[in-house]
Amino acid sequence: MTDQQQENTAPTPTPATPAASELPVVPDASEPSTAPTSTDHLTAPAASEPAATPAAVERPAAAELPVSPAATEPPLTHATPEPSLTPGTPEPPLLPPTTAPLTPAKNDRRALRAVLRWTAAVVVFAVVGAGTAYGITDMKRSDVPGLGTESDGRWAYPVLSKPPLPAGSPGPFASANPAGVHAADLRALVLPAPEGAAGDKALDGSDGWLATKVFLAEFSSGDDRTELAQKLTDDGLRHIAARGWTTPDGTHTRIYLLQFDTATVADGLASGNLTGYAAPTYPVRGADSYEEDEDFPDAAKVTNISLRAYAETKPYGAEQVRQAFVTAGDTVAVIVQSRKGEAEAVPFQQTVTLQSQLLA
């Protein structure tokens, strides 16, 4: 090949890419252009070579481009939209949980104050009530206002207790004691006087035993006293224990315990000689006519005790008389109460019942 042909087939040199500083400057759109309008001086790049991208302009990565929702999707209409989950958009920070104490509502505070006030009031009432109750229970019935007078008319007797039996001696109603003998001291079986009563010295007797003539003086008729004295002698009366008193309301009480050898003798005297169907055989002083006390409550009667009670009927004299005959084993109790105007039924029934319990 000749030199001329080699020269014609030499490779065409590749034009060098101009540096960034050598690129033509694009004038600002806001400024009037002073560049020539002719484009003849510009050389278009070859079709096979891509146009050079200026180094000063950088394309963002595809992951960093914001993603817009599709145009066809309708906008959300919720009252509170969900937070955006668009990549690249920072999530809103979470609010820290509150640590401030909850302030009670005004109504709660009022209710709390009301509860505290009522609680304090209840405590005060409880303390005052306890003190009042203690004061009342520590007082006597007569010291409490409104309770000065007992509503049912009962008397205040001391605590009653039976005397001890001699060693090996059975009670009056024990099966081992068919004679019904009271082995205890009869003088200790007489009912004591109630509180506030004045004792009747005439019934104290000698060494606690009452003479038979003092008991017979209780009856009004001389003939009755003579006849009754003979009966007592025939029946083998052993002795009489007695006690009497007068309460502040003027009621005069007399109790006589007549003891015989056996229960059979005592029962025969009481039912056959001292008592009748409607009246005592021998009325006491001041009483003219009687009737049986049918109002005597059954609950006041004592087991194993035989009772006949009488009350003087109208017209009675200055005093009314109530009389009872109680038979308990070998002993007959004659109980008499009299009072000016009228002898009350309640203290009479109370006295008869308590004396029956001591003899049972």
Buried (B, 14 or more C-beta within 10 A) or exposed (E): EEEEEEEEEEEEEEEEEEEEEEEEEEEEEEEEEEEEEEEEEEEEEEEEEEEEEEEEEEEEEEEEEEEEEEEEEEEEEEEEEEEEEEEEEEEEEEEEEEEEEEEEEEEEEEEEEEEEEEEEEEEEEEEEEEEEEEEEEEEEEEEEEEEEEEEEBBBEBEEEEEBEBEEEBEBBBEEEBEEBBBBBBBBBBBBBBBEEBEEBEEBBBEEBBBEBEBBBEBBBEEEBBEBBBEBBEEBEBEBBBBBBBBBEEEBBBBBBBBBBBBBEBBBBBBBEBBBBEEBBBBBBEBBEEBEBBEEBEEEBBBEBBBBBBBBBBEEBEEBBBBBBBBBBBBBBBBBBBBBEEBBBBEBBBBBBBBBBBBBB
